[in-house]
Structure formats: structure tokens, C-alpha cells
Amino acid sequence: MIDRADQQLGITIDGVPNGGSAYAGGSKANRYLDTENTRLVEVGQGSADIASASLDALGGTINFVSANPEMEASARFAYTSGSHNARRYYARYDTGEILGNTTAYFSISDSFNNRWMGSGSNGNSDRLHVEFKSVTELEQGRITARVSYNDAHEDNYQPVSLAHFKRTPRWDGLTTNWTGDPEIDQNFAEAWSTLRENTLVYVKTEWYLSDNLELSVTPYLHLQNGRGDWLPPFQVYATDANGNRINRGNGTKRVNYTHVTANGTPILDGSNDQAGAKLVSSYRHTHYDKTRLGTTANLSWELGDHRLRSGVWLESQERNQTRDWHDVIDPRVSYQFNEQPYWVQFDDDYKHDVTKFYLQDQITLGDVQLTLGVQKYLVELSRTDNLNGKGKDSLKSDSDWLPSAGVVYTLNSKVELFAGYSKNFKAISDSILENKKTSELANLSPETATNMDLGIRYFGEQFSFSSAIYNVKFNDRVVLLRYATSADGTPNYLAAGDGNFDNVGGVKASGFETSFDWRLQQNLNLTGAITLNRAEYSQDVLTSKTTPAGQPALVKDYRKGDKLAGIPEKMLSLGLNYHNGNYRAGLSGKYVASYFGAAKHTFNSDGTEAWNRDELPTHTLLNAYLGYEKSLDNSSFFSGVDLAFVINNLTDKNYITGGSEGAYLIGAGRTASFTVSLNF
């Protein structure tokens, strides 16, 4: 699961770590790679690839593998137009073989679309993406170099409560027209923005040291800078211990004010009806600046029936997180702001050092392949407060020795049985240190998960499938106990962090999953996947809360035996695909059964205890596509053309999906797009 503060899957690009996917400093895979430049996606289900460079791989890994350059010189261009003013340009040039041993490509894409809900100034997503990759073949090795640059501006969607969704299933509460009233315009969609620039560079060298010994080394550099925007309907008057106004640091006292006098003096006593008083508001920016420098090194040695692998991952990350507040020049007109901030709330530096090493032996014994491995992580985190006098906080998040074992038994050319066991680990994120002292985190433990699975694979000429049963024990889950924003309440604009982190105890899950591919006819095949999952909390978690009467109470925030929030128990997907010569078409559907979206303890108005379960309703989504592809002869200016038409959410279904507990995301309505691609 991945939301703005949570991630349990390891994500890598060509084996290079993405630096996490959480909101504060993370980057999802689409900021490193265009779809057209993706060769394949490697999924390590249940347990991670032992060589994977990730601190988040509790539930497995996803490695996005970029395409290699073409051997022949060529060019391609694609244009997409779609719903909600969507448009996208993509162009790529392949050099073909140059210098006798090198191939390379360069690509660029530019895309834009408005938010799918609302009209008028309802926000948008704008993305510029550039890639370069080269591969040089040597007599005893290979050198691969890759650069990606991504500049994204994304106006966000507001998480909502289940009650909000039932009232308005096509509106998240953000507004689309400027009114001049800051209390209303704080929800203006264009001002809820995420801006990120990401540059990732790596050079991978592979050396064939002998017929049975290979070494690969991949140094990499990741640069990120960005900003998160919000529009508080007030300005902040911060003072020191002597009552003097300050423009840097939290200060001793803060007062929010909504008006100034005719000469611009803040009105702090609330007497806003005086002659000449003017409204004010703020544009709050949180700045993110990050540099990651690291390397992975892997050694593979074939020795008789053994294939030995060992490796190391080293990374040093430095990032800064600063929040400043700008005055909106004239809130009656727009949210245009003064570039010079009137107040800097905090300025923090984070340092993150990682060392990982592993050893694995893959043993082939006739029809049986046995894999044994062990890995360990050493992680050091620190935070330096540059502004508010809290000094430096640091903590370690080392793992234990993490064993793994797997076995594959080939019954015949069509059937194999497999089983696996692994202990996985997720390091504590440096974001945990936001607004927290090390002493407050002394009892916080890294998350771990023990995964076991048993299954069968069948490879037939017309029918193939893979099925497995699994059992997962998830310990010390770190959760955000309070978000800074309430789905239907007033945002806490002054919160320095996104909430309070704590271990909520164990989770245990078991289930069954299967996927299949059935060729019904020569040009027609049916694909599908089924997941049945049962997950529940394995122990009570106590916390101190305040009753409606204002009295403190020690209550069970999570109860042993309760179903895990945010995890569907039943999912089914089916896809029917047709391909005949130049033509292709397909229809797919995904069914998600109802599931609980929240599990936290609450109080009823009469003071009795209650648990907010929020049962999210069942939904089924249908998607369809049509396509035509044709190669042209040498006499044509183009060498080929491809046309594609795609419709998502074919029946325009209203649905809601899990985001965080009690705050969910409204699913998009029906959208359509048309793409024309030309090859030169």
C-alpha cells in the first residue's frame, strides 16, 4: 500500500532505489520513466529480491526496467488527446549502432490534464520528462548510462470521509472559482499543489571476470527539489519571549489574524469591523531539497551446482525541509503572493546513511532448486533543527539478520511447485523525526514482516496459471495516529509534521491468490487474477484519549481480532483480449468487495466507546481499448503507424478507495483518450 505517508513496497528503477514514495521527499516510478521506455516490470511477490536496494520492501519489490536502445537508427512521435483537456506529446530518437559498439536514445514527453472533477479553475497536472540511455558493449563487459529528468506540477485531490462521499460522490470539497473570501478560497483547487523536479543519473558497469564470475557496480546520483502549497485563510503573528514580532522560528507565541488596518497593521484583537480594515491570507510553502548519492555492487559466481551471489548497497542522503509563509497580495483578486516570505516557520536538515549487505546460495539438485540467503541493514538517521533551537536528533534503525529460503521443484516440463520463506524489513523513515525528539521515539521499532508462501505453476500451450497460498505476520506497524488535515474539519496549517507516529502492534494475514492466461482461440485470450485475503490485528493497542466530557481515558485504539483497515478481502480481475493482424481490442474489469476503511477508536456523543469502521462499498470498474497498427513500405515517409483508443471506467461508476484511515479518495469518472503514434 502506498499513500502520502506510507509505503510497504520496495520500488527500484533498473535496480536503482527510488528514494521512497512517500510525499515528503519521495518520488514514484513515473517520475523516472516514461511508459514507452519501459521494457518490463519485475515483481517480487511476498518477499523481496535479496539484492534489491530498498528500505521499504515489507511486501515485496517492484523493479521497473527501462528499454534498451534500438540497434537501427529510428524515430517515433506520439500525440494523445483525451478527457479533461488531456494532451500529451512524446518523441524519441534512437541513434542505432555508433562507434562500432554503442547504441543510445533520447526521448522527451510533455503532458497536461485538468483535475477530473469540477469545472472552471479546477487545478491541473503538468509534466515535462526527458530521458537518455546508452549501452556500450565491451569485449569483457558492458557499460550502461542513463539520465532522467522530470518536472511535475500536480494540483491535488482532497481526501474525504465516507459520509462526504455518500453526499457528493463527484466532489472532494475543493472549489473551482475564486470568490475573494479567504475562508472559502482556502479550498481553491489550484492552490493545493505539489511541485517536484527529479534528476536521476546512473552508470552501470558489468564485468565478466571469468566464464563463471560476474561483477556489476552501479553508482548513482539523485537530485530533487520541490514544494508543497497550501492557502491558509489568515496570517501569523509570531513573537519572541519579549513580545517582539519575529520572521524566523516558531517563537514563544503565535496569533492568527484575518484583517489588517487601512495602513497595513495587523488586527490582533479581532475588531475587524473598523473602517478601512482589509482581509489577508497566506500562501504556505513547504520546500523539499534532497541529494542522494550511492552505489550498488553485486558479485555472481557459478560453482558447480551452486550459484553464489553477494553484494552491498551504500547510500548517503541529505535533505532539507523548510516551511515559509507568504502574504497573498490581494486575496480579493487571486492567490498571487509576495515572493519574499513574511515568516519562516522551520528549517531542518536531515541526513540518512544506509549500508546493506547480503549473501545468497542457489543450489540445483536435479529437479529441485534450493535458495538460501541472508541480509542485513545498517541505517542511521539524523535531523538538525536550524531555526527553533531543538538541536540535533538522531536514531539508528538497523535490522536483525534477515534470513530467506525458497525451493522450486520441477515435476515436468509443464508443472512446478514452489515455496518460500523470508523475513522482510522496513527502516524507520527520517520523516519520523519531524517535530519529534529522539527521546520521544525511544520505543519506536522498525517494521518487520515474516512471509511464507506455497504454490504451483502450470505452463500449457493454451492455458497457464500460477496459484499460491500465503501467510504473513507483520510486526510493529508504524502508523500515523493523527493527520494534520481532517477530511471534513478545519486544517491545522501550523502543524509541523503530518501526525504522531507509533507502533500499533502486530497484524497477521493469510490468503490465496491466482492468475491465469487462457488462449480461447488463436487470436483471443482471457486473463484473470483472484485474491482472497484475511488480515486482522494480532494484539490490542492501548492509547490515551479524551472523552466528550473532557476526561482522559486509556482505551483500545486497535483491538485484537478486528479486521485490518484499508485492505480488501476479495478482488477479481478479468481481461478479454483480441489480436488479429493489424487490429486489437480488449475489455477488462476489476471487482473489489466491500472492506473496512478505518479501525480507530472513537467516542459516541454520550461518552460510550465506539470504533469507526467505515465500510467502503463494493465497486466494479470496466475498461476497454481498440487499436490499429500497420507497417509501411520503404517508399513511405513513415515506417509505421499505430492508433489507440482507450476508455477507463466505461460505465462511469461512482466509487471510493482507501487513502488513509477515515480519509479516502474519490475514484475518477469515465475518461477517454486517443493516441496516434508514427514511426520514422
Beta strands, then each sheet from edge to edge (+ up, - down):
strand 1: 10-13
strand 2: 16-17
strand 3: 38-45
strand 4: 60-66
strand 5: 74-82
strand 6: 86-94
strand 7: 102-114
strand 8: 124-138
strand 9: 141-155
strand 10: 193-210
strand 11: 213-230
strand 12: 235-239
strand 13: 253-257
strand 14: 259-260
strand 15: 278-279
strand 16: 282-303
strand 17: 306-327
strand 18: 343-365
strand 19: 368-385
strand 20: 392-396
strand 21: 402-410
strand 22: 415-426
strand 23: 447-459
strand 24: 463-475
strand 25: 478-480
strand 26: 501-503
strand 27: 507-521
strand 28: 524-537
strand 29: 541-546
strand 30: 552-558
strand 31: 570-580
strand 32: 583-592
strand 33: 595-596
strand 34: 601-603
strand 35: 609-611
strand 36: 615-616
strand 37: 619-631
strand 38: 640-648
strand 39: 656-660
strand 40: 663-666
strand 41: 671-679
sheet 1: 2+ 1- 4- 3+
sheet 2: 20+ 19- 18+ 17- 16+ 11- 10+ 9- 8+ 7- 6+ 5- 41+ 38- 37+ 32- 31+ 28- 27+ 24- 23+ 22- 21+
sheet 3: 12+ 13-
sheet 4: 14+ 15-
sheet 5: 25+ 26-
sheet 6: 29+ 30-
sheet 7: 33+ 36-
sheet 8: 34+ 35-
sheet 9: 39+ 40-
end
